[in-house]
Structures are given as C-alpha cells and as structure tokens.
Amino acid sequence: MAYLDALDAWSLWHRHATLLLPGPDRDAVAYVPATAYDHSWAHAARHAATDRVLSAAGLLACRA
C-alpha cells in the first residue's frame, strides 16, 4: 500500500481506523517485531491537556 502523502495516510486512518488493506481471511498469524519504548508519546500524553489550554490562549507549548 502506498500513500501520496501524510494527509492521504491520515485520511485513510480517520475513515477506516487502519493504514493497511485487510488481508485474506486465513488462520495465519502475522509477526510484528517489538520496538523500543518511545518516551515522547507518554510525555505528549501527559501534557496534552495543558497544551490545549495554552493553544486556546494563543501560546506555544513548552517542551522542556
């Protein structure tokens, strides 16, 4: 599956909650290798509410 740009991929995600086409119906299991934990996602989640307030006030978020 190829996407024209990031907005194209996001649009598909928004409409179908997937970035891949559904595969054939079978009993096979797909192996997805583990990745390292990315602390930036947890950091962003912790600060999301504060970022919304700052954004509503027209201020930039602080990412110290």
Backbone atoms as SQL, in Angstrom:
CREATE TABLE atoms (id INTEGER PRIMARY KEY, chain TEXT, resi INTEGER, resn TEXT, atom TEXT, x REAL, y REAL, z REAL);
INSERT INTO atoms VALUES
  (1, 'A', 1, 'MET', 'N', 0.848, -1.161, 0.000),
  (2, 'A', 1, 'MET', 'CA', 0.000, 0.000, 0.000),
  (3, 'A', 1, 'MET', 'C', 0.897, 1.227, 0.000),
  (4, 'A', 2, 'ALA', 'N', 0.612, 2.145, -0.854),
  (5, 'A', 2, 'ALA', 'CA', 1.391, 3.375, -0.944),
  (6, 'A', 2, 'ALA', 'C', 0.471, 4.564, -0.684),
  (7, 'A', 3, 'TYR', 'N', 1.003, 5.576, -0.063),
  (8, 'A', 3, 'TYR', 'CA', 0.250, 6.790, 0.216),
  (9, 'A', 3, 'TYR', 'C', 0.889, 7.935, -0.552),
  (10, 'A', 4, 'LEU', 'N', 0.064, 8.862, -1.000),
  (11, 'A', 4, 'LEU', 'CA', 0.580, 10.009, -1.736),
  (12, 'A', 4, 'LEU', 'C', 1.334, 10.960, -0.815),
  (13, 'A', 5, 'ASP', 'N', 0.840, 11.129, 0.404),
  (14, 'A', 5, 'ASP', 'CA', 1.489, 11.993, 1.386),
  (15, 'A', 5, 'ASP', 'C', 0.940, 11.667, 2.772),
  (16, 'A', 6, 'ALA', 'N', 1.390, 12.364, 3.767),
  (17, 'A', 6, 'ALA', 'CA', 0.955, 12.085, 5.143),
  (18, 'A', 6, 'ALA', 'C', -0.544, 12.319, 5.310),
  (19, 'A', 7, 'LEU', 'N', -1.092, 13.322, 4.658),
  (20, 'A', 7, 'LEU', 'CA', -2.520, 13.599, 4.770),
  (21, 'A', 7, 'LEU', 'C', -3.343, 12.467, 4.159),
  (22, 'A', 8, 'ASP', 'N', -2.849, 11.879, 3.087),
  (23, 'A', 8, 'ASP', 'CA', -3.516, 10.734, 2.468),
  (24, 'A', 8, 'ASP', 'C', -3.579, 9.567, 3.457),
  (25, 'A', 9, 'ALA', 'N', -2.473, 9.278, 4.133),
  (26, 'A', 9, 'ALA', 'CA', -2.444, 8.196, 5.122),
  (27, 'A', 9, 'ALA', 'C', -3.356, 8.519, 6.291),
  (28, 'A', 10, 'TRP', 'N', -3.335, 9.769, 6.769),
  (29, 'A', 10, 'TRP', 'CA', -4.199, 10.157, 7.877),
  (30, 'A', 10, 'TRP', 'C', -5.664, 10.023, 7.486),
  (31, 'A', 11, 'SER', 'N', -6.023, 10.419, 6.279),
  (32, 'A', 11, 'SER', 'CA', -7.413, 10.333, 5.827),
  (33, 'A', 11, 'SER', 'C', -7.913, 8.897, 5.859),
  (34, 'A', 12, 'LEU', 'N', -7.072, 7.968, 5.405),
  (35, 'A', 12, 'LEU', 'CA', -7.457, 6.563, 5.437),
  (36, 'A', 12, 'LEU', 'C', -7.623, 6.094, 6.884),
  (37, 'A', 13, 'TRP', 'N', -6.706, 6.507, 7.759),
  (38, 'A', 13, 'TRP', 'CA', -6.792, 6.142, 9.175),
  (39, 'A', 13, 'TRP', 'C', -8.079, 6.691, 9.784),
  (40, 'A', 14, 'HIS', 'N', -8.390, 7.943, 9.480),
  (41, 'A', 14, 'HIS', 'CA', -9.571, 8.597, 10.041),
  (42, 'A', 14, 'HIS', 'C', -10.855, 7.901, 9.593),
  (43, 'A', 15, 'ARG', 'N', -10.933, 7.517, 8.343),
  (44, 'A', 15, 'ARG', 'CA', -12.136, 6.877, 7.811),
  (45, 'A', 15, 'ARG', 'C', -12.277, 5.419, 8.220),
  (46, 'A', 16, 'HIS', 'N', -11.166, 4.671, 8.243),
  (47, 'A', 16, 'HIS', 'CA', -11.255, 3.220, 8.411),
  (48, 'A', 16, 'HIS', 'C', -10.507, 2.671, 9.625),
  (49, 'A', 17, 'ALA', 'N', -9.818, 3.522, 10.373),
  (50, 'A', 17, 'ALA', 'CA', -9.038, 3.101, 11.542),
  (51, 'A', 17, 'ALA', 'C', -8.007, 2.036, 11.179),
  (52, 'A', 18, 'THR', 'N', -7.451, 2.148, 9.990),
  (53, 'A', 18, 'THR', 'CA', -6.400, 1.228, 9.563),
  (54, 'A', 18, 'THR', 'C', -5.524, 1.917, 8.527),
  (55, 'A', 19, 'LEU', 'N', -4.294, 1.500, 8.454),
  (56, 'A', 19, 'LEU', 'CA', -3.397, 2.012, 7.429),
  (57, 'A', 19, 'LEU', 'C', -3.075, 0.949, 6.388),
  (58, 'A', 20, 'LEU', 'N', -3.602, -0.235, 6.571),
  (59, 'A', 20, 'LEU', 'CA', -3.344, -1.324, 5.646),
  (60, 'A', 20, 'LEU', 'C', -4.660, -1.868, 5.108),
  (61, 'A', 21, 'LEU', 'N', -4.612, -2.392, 3.904),
  (62, 'A', 21, 'LEU', 'CA', -5.787, -3.063, 3.373),
  (63, 'A', 21, 'LEU', 'C', -6.003, -4.361, 4.128),
  (64, 'A', 22, 'PRO', 'N', -7.248, -4.774, 4.335),
  (65, 'A', 22, 'PRO', 'CA', -7.463, -6.054, 5.014),
  (66, 'A', 22, 'PRO', 'C', -6.906, -7.199, 4.181),
  (67, 'A', 23, 'GLY', 'N', -6.304, -8.135, 4.836),
  (68, 'A', 23, 'GLY', 'CA', -5.727, -9.288, 4.150),
  (69, 'A', 23, 'GLY', 'C', -6.761, -10.375, 3.934),
  (70, 'A', 24, 'PRO', 'N', -6.354, -11.433, 3.276),
  (71, 'A', 24, 'PRO', 'CA', -7.284, -12.546, 3.053),
  (72, 'A', 24, 'PRO', 'C', -7.648, -13.222, 4.369),
  (73, 'A', 25, 'ASP', 'N', -8.828, -13.794, 4.415),
  (74, 'A', 25, 'ASP', 'CA', -9.298, -14.475, 5.615),
  (75, 'A', 25, 'ASP', 'C', -8.591, -15.820, 5.735),
  (76, 'A', 26, 'ARG', 'N', -7.701, -15.930, 6.708),
  (77, 'A', 26, 'ARG', 'CA', -6.984, -17.182, 6.941),
  (78, 'A', 26, 'ARG', 'C', -6.552, -17.249, 8.400),
  (79, 'A', 27, 'ASP', 'N', -6.096, -18.403, 8.810),
  (80, 'A', 27, 'ASP', 'CA', -5.716, -18.610, 10.210),
  (81, 'A', 27, 'ASP', 'C', -4.260, -18.266, 10.500),
  (82, 'A', 28, 'ALA', 'N', -3.540, -17.695, 9.577),
  (83, 'A', 28, 'ALA', 'CA', -2.136, -17.359, 9.775),
  (84, 'A', 28, 'ALA', 'C', -2.004, -16.207, 10.772),
  (85, 'A', 29, 'VAL', 'N', -0.861, -16.140, 11.422),
  (86, 'A', 29, 'VAL', 'CA', -0.575, -15.083, 12.384),
  (87, 'A', 29, 'VAL', 'C', 0.555, -14.224, 11.837),
  (88, 'A', 30, 'ALA', 'N', 0.369, -12.925, 11.894),
  (89, 'A', 30, 'ALA', 'CA', 1.410, -12.013, 11.441),
  (90, 'A', 30, 'ALA', 'C', 2.341, -11.702, 12.603),
  (91, 'A', 31, 'TYR', 'N', 3.623, -11.789, 12.381),
  (92, 'A', 31, 'TYR', 'CA', 4.618, -11.472, 13.403),
  (93, 'A', 31, 'TYR', 'C', 5.058, -10.024, 13.226),
  (94, 'A', 32, 'VAL', 'N', 4.944, -9.250, 14.282),
  (95, 'A', 32, 'VAL', 'CA', 5.393, -7.861, 14.272),
  (96, 'A', 32, 'VAL', 'C', 6.473, -7.738, 15.335),
  (97, 'A', 33, 'PRO', 'N', 7.703, -7.424, 14.934),
  (98, 'A', 33, 'PRO', 'CA', 8.780, -7.346, 15.917),
  (99, 'A', 33, 'PRO', 'C', 8.567, -6.198, 16.911),
  (100, 'A', 34, 'ALA', 'N', 8.996, -6.418, 18.120),
  (101, 'A', 34, 'ALA', 'CA', 8.880, -5.400, 19.161),
  (102, 'A', 34, 'ALA', 'C', 9.801, -4.226, 18.857),
  (103, 'A', 35, 'THR', 'N', 9.389, -3.059, 19.285),
  (104, 'A', 35, 'THR', 'CA', 10.219, -1.867, 19.127),
  (105, 'A', 35, 'THR', 'C', 10.530, -1.295, 20.500),
  (106, 'A', 36, 'ALA', 'N', 11.509, -0.459, 20.529),
  (107, 'A', 36, 'ALA', 'CA', 11.888, 0.183, 21.792),
  (108, 'A', 36, 'ALA', 'C', 10.775, 1.134, 22.240),
  (109, 'A', 37, 'TYR', 'N', 10.626, 1.279, 23.547),
  (110, 'A', 37, 'TYR', 'CA', 9.620, 2.180, 24.102),
  (111, 'A', 37, 'TYR', 'C', 10.005, 3.618, 23.780),
  (112, 'A', 38, 'ASP', 'N', 9.052, 4.367, 23.240),
  (113, 'A', 38, 'ASP', 'CA', 9.291, 5.760, 22.873),
  (114, 'A', 38, 'ASP', 'C', 8.687, 6.666, 23.944),
  (115, 'A', 39, 'HIS', 'N', 9.532, 7.270, 24.767),
  (116, 'A', 39, 'HIS', 'CA', 9.076, 8.103, 25.880),
  (117, 'A', 39, 'HIS', 'C', 8.371, 9.373, 25.408),
  (118, 'A', 40, 'SER', 'N', 8.608, 9.800, 24.179),
  (119, 'A', 40, 'SER', 'CA', 7.993, 11.040, 23.705),
  (120, 'A', 40, 'SER', 'C', 6.468, 10.923, 23.632),
  (121, 'A', 41, 'TRP', 'N', 5.927, 9.729, 23.357),
  (122, 'A', 41, 'TRP', 'CA', 4.467, 9.562, 23.310),
  (123, 'A', 41, 'TRP', 'C', 3.870, 9.723, 24.704),
  (124, 'A', 42, 'ALA', 'N', 4.473, 9.130, 25.708),
  (125, 'A', 42, 'ALA', 'CA', 3.978, 9.268, 27.076),
  (126, 'A', 42, 'ALA', 'C', 4.085, 10.720, 27.533),
  (127, 'A', 43, 'HIS', 'N', 5.175, 11.372, 27.175),
  (128, 'A', 43, 'HIS', 'CA', 5.378, 12.786, 27.532),
  (129, 'A', 43, 'HIS', 'C', 4.291, 13.642, 26.900),
  (130, 'A', 44, 'ALA', 'N', 4.005, 13.403, 25.634),
  (131, 'A', 44, 'ALA', 'CA', 2.972, 14.181, 24.937),
  (132, 'A', 44, 'ALA', 'C', 1.602, 13.939, 25.560),
  (133, 'A', 45, 'ALA', 'N', 1.304, 12.711, 25.931),
  (134, 'A', 45, 'ALA', 'CA', 0.012, 12.400, 26.543),
  (135, 'A', 45, 'ALA', 'C', -0.153, 13.098, 27.887),
  (136, 'A', 46, 'ARG', 'N', 0.919, 13.138, 28.681),
  (137, 'A', 46, 'ARG', 'CA', 0.858, 13.799, 29.987),
  (138, 'A', 46, 'ARG', 'C', 0.604, 15.295, 29.848),
  (139, 'A', 47, 'HIS', 'N', 1.094, 15.898, 28.781),
  (140, 'A', 47, 'HIS', 'CA', 0.999, 17.347, 28.626),
  (141, 'A', 47, 'HIS', 'C', -0.097, 17.785, 27.663),
  (142, 'A', 48, 'ALA', 'N', -0.904, 16.869, 27.143),
  (143, 'A', 48, 'ALA', 'CA', -1.913, 17.209, 26.136),
  (144, 'A', 48, 'ALA', 'C', -2.930, 18.225, 26.649),
  (145, 'A', 49, 'ALA', 'N', -3.423, 18.030, 27.867),
  (146, 'A', 49, 'ALA', 'CA', -4.434, 18.952, 28.405),
  (147, 'A', 49, 'ALA', 'C', -3.864, 20.358, 28.577),
  (148, 'A', 50, 'THR', 'N', -2.655, 20.447, 29.094),
  (149, 'A', 50, 'THR', 'CA', -2.006, 21.751, 29.254),
  (150, 'A', 50, 'THR', 'C', -1.761, 22.400, 27.905),
  (151, 'A', 51, 'ASP', 'N', -1.346, 21.601, 26.927),
  (152, 'A', 51, 'ASP', 'CA', -1.110, 22.137, 25.585),
  (153, 'A', 51, 'ASP', 'C', -2.386, 22.705, 24.969),
  (154, 'A', 52, 'ARG', 'N', -3.525, 22.055, 25.224),
  (155, 'A', 52, 'ARG', 'CA', -4.798, 22.573, 24.695),
  (156, 'A', 52, 'ARG', 'C', -5.127, 23.934, 25.298),
  (157, 'A', 53, 'VAL', 'N', -4.904, 24.083, 26.599),
  (158, 'A', 53, 'VAL', 'CA', -5.177, 25.360, 27.261),
  (159, 'A', 53, 'VAL', 'C', -4.254, 26.444, 26.716),
  (160, 'A', 54, 'LEU', 'N', -2.968, 26.119, 26.603),
  (161, 'A', 54, 'LEU', 'CA', -2.007, 27.100, 26.066),
  (162, 'A', 54, 'LEU', 'C', -2.356, 27.478, 24.633),
  (163, 'A', 55, 'SER', 'N', -2.715, 26.498, 23.834),
  (164, 'A', 55, 'SER', 'CA', -3.072, 26.763, 22.444),
  (165, 'A', 55, 'SER', 'C', -4.316, 27.648, 22.343),
  (166, 'A', 56, 'ALA', 'N', -5.313, 27.380, 23.192),
  (167, 'A', 56, 'ALA', 'CA', -6.525, 28.193, 23.186),
  (168, 'A', 56, 'ALA', 'C', -6.231, 29.642, 23.549),
  (169, 'A', 57, 'ALA', 'N', -5.186, 29.836, 24.354),
  (170, 'A', 57, 'ALA', 'CA', -4.785, 31.194, 24.752),
  (171, 'A', 57, 'ALA', 'C', -3.825, 31.822, 23.744),
  (172, 'A', 58, 'GLY', 'N', -3.519, 31.077, 22.676),
  (173, 'A', 58, 'GLY', 'CA', -2.611, 31.607, 21.666),
  (174, 'A', 58, 'GLY', 'C', -1.151, 31.507, 22.036),
  (175, 'A', 59, 'LEU', 'N', -0.816, 30.640, 23.012),
  (176, 'A', 59, 'LEU', 'CA', 0.558, 30.486, 23.467),
  (177, 'A', 59, 'LEU', 'C', 1.134, 29.158, 22.986),
  (178, 'A', 60, 'LEU', 'N', 2.429, 29.117, 22.819),
  (179, 'A', 60, 'LEU', 'CA', 3.095, 27.883, 22.419),
  (180, 'A', 60, 'LEU', 'C', 3.342, 26.995, 23.624),
  (181, 'A', 61, 'ALA', 'N', 3.309, 25.707, 23.392),
  (182, 'A', 61, 'ALA', 'CA', 3.593, 24.753, 24.472),
  (183, 'A', 61, 'ALA', 'C', 5.082, 24.757, 24.772),
  (184, 'A', 62, 'CYS', 'N', 5.426, 24.486, 26.020),
  (185, 'A', 62, 'CYS', 'CA', 6.810, 24.385, 26.424),
  (186, 'A', 62, 'CYS', 'C', 7.189, 22.913, 26.480),
  (187, 'A', 63, 'ARG', 'N', 8.254, 22.526, 25.798),
  (188, 'A', 63, 'ARG', 'CA', 8.690, 21.130, 25.765),
  (189, 'A', 63, 'ARG', 'C', 10.070, 21.002, 26.378),
  (190, 'A', 64, 'ALA', 'N', 10.169, 21.296, 27.663),
  (191, 'A', 64, 'ALA', 'CA', 11.468, 21.201, 28.337),
  (192, 'A', 64, 'ALA', 'C', 11.798, 19.792, 28.690);
